[in-house]
């Protein structure tokens, strides 16, 4: 069972940047796609970005495309997301997630494609 722990959240002003990390336990991190989702109060969890197991394929939500960059270091069992030009509407709890299918060649986008979740890290963007 992989455990995921996010870090790096905080309070920033509009236009600021944050780099979130997700540390994964276990030796199988490198064979699974990984992703980032977020959930604001009163809203459903929504897709932000994802990577295939080897990082060759990426996917981004329209809201994050061009501002966020998702990456992974399989040697360190860590997933990252660099978030630039943050906006108040980016305020949410951000979760990392592990894909459910080993060796999945694409970058999945839906909640059902992931089977393990971190506890989340809060990102607040002030206007």
C-alpha positions in Angstrom: 0.0 0.0 0.0 1.5 3.3 -1.1 1.2 6.2 1.3 1.3 9.7 -0.2 2.2 12.9 1.8 1.8 16.3 0.2 3.7 19.4 1.3 4.5 22.9 0.1 1.1 24.6 0.4 0.6 28.0 1.9 -0.7 31.5 1.5 0.4 33.6 -1.5 -0.7 36.7 -3.2 -2.2 36.8 -6.7 0.6 36.3 -9.2 2.7 34.3 -6.8 4.2 30.8 -7.1 4.2 27.6 -5.0 5.9 24.3 -5.6 4.0 21.4 -4.1 5.6 18.0 -3.4 4.2 14.6 -2.8 6.4 12.0 -1.2 5.4 8.4 -1.8 6.3 5.4 0.4 7.0 2.0 -1.2 9.1 0.8 -4.0 6.4 0.7 -6.7 6.0 4.5 -7.2 7.9 4.5 -10.5 5.5 2.1 -12.3 2.3 4.1 -11.8 0.9 7.3 -13.3 0.5 10.1 -10.8 -1.7 13.1 -10.6 -2.8 16.2 -8.8 -6.4 17.1 -8.0 -7.9 20.0 -6.0 -11.0 20.6 -4.1 -12.4 23.9 -2.9 -15.1 24.2 -0.2 -18.5 23.2 -1.5 -17.1 22.0 -4.8 -16.3 18.6 -6.3 -12.7 17.4 -6.5 -11.3 18.4 -9.9 -8.4 17.3 -12.0 -5.3 19.6 -12.2 -2.5 17.6 -13.8 -1.0 14.2 -14.3 2.0 12.2 -15.6 2.4 8.8 -17.0 4.6 6.4 -15.1 7.7 7.4 -16.9 6.9 11.1 -17.3 6.7 11.0 -21.1 3.0 11.9 -21.2 1.4 14.8 -19.3 -2.1 16.1 -19.0 -3.3 19.4 -17.7 -6.7 20.9 -17.0 -7.5 24.0 -19.0 -7.4 26.1 -15.9 -3.8 25.0 -15.1 -2.3 24.7 -18.6 0.5 27.2 -19.2 0.8 28.1 -15.5 1.4 24.7 -13.8 4.1 22.2 -14.5 3.9 18.6 -13.2 7.0 16.5 -12.8 8.3 13.5 -11.0 11.6 12.0 -9.7 11.2 8.3 -9.6 14.5 7.9 -7.9 13.2 10.0 -5.0 9.6 8.6 -5.1 8.4 12.2 -5.4 5.8 14.0 -7.5 5.9 17.8 -7.9 3.8 20.5 -9.3 5.2 24.0 -9.9 2.4 26.6 -9.8 3.0 30.0 -11.2 0.9 33.1 -11.7 -1.6 31.9 -9.1 -5.1 33.3 -9.0 -7.7 33.4 -6.2 -9.7 30.7 -8.0 -6.7 28.4 -7.5 -7.5 28.4 -3.7 -8.2 24.8 -2.7 -6.9 21.8 -1.0 -4.5 20.0 -3.4 -4.2 16.2 -3.4 -1.8 13.9 -5.1 -3.0 10.6 -6.2 -1.5 7.3 -7.5 -2.8 5.7 -10.7 -4.5 2.3 -10.3 -2.9 0.6 -13.3 0.9 -0.2 -13.3 2.7 0.8 -16.5 -0.2 2.9 -17.7 1.2 4.7 -20.8 -1.0 7.7 -20.8 -1.7 10.5 -18.2 -5.1 9.8 -16.7 -7.6 12.5 -15.8 -10.5 11.1 -13.9 -10.8 10.3 -10.2 -11.6 6.7 -11.0 -8.2 6.2 -12.6 -6.5 6.7 -9.2 -6.6 4.4 -6.2 -4.5 6.1 -3.5 -4.7 9.7 -2.2 -2.7 11.9 0.1 -4.2 13.9 2.9 -4.0 17.2 1.0 -2.2 20.5 1.4 -4.0 23.8 1.5 -3.2 26.5 -1.1 -4.7 29.9 -0.5 -4.3 32.8 -3.0 -5.2 36.2 -1.7 -6.4 38.9 -4.1 
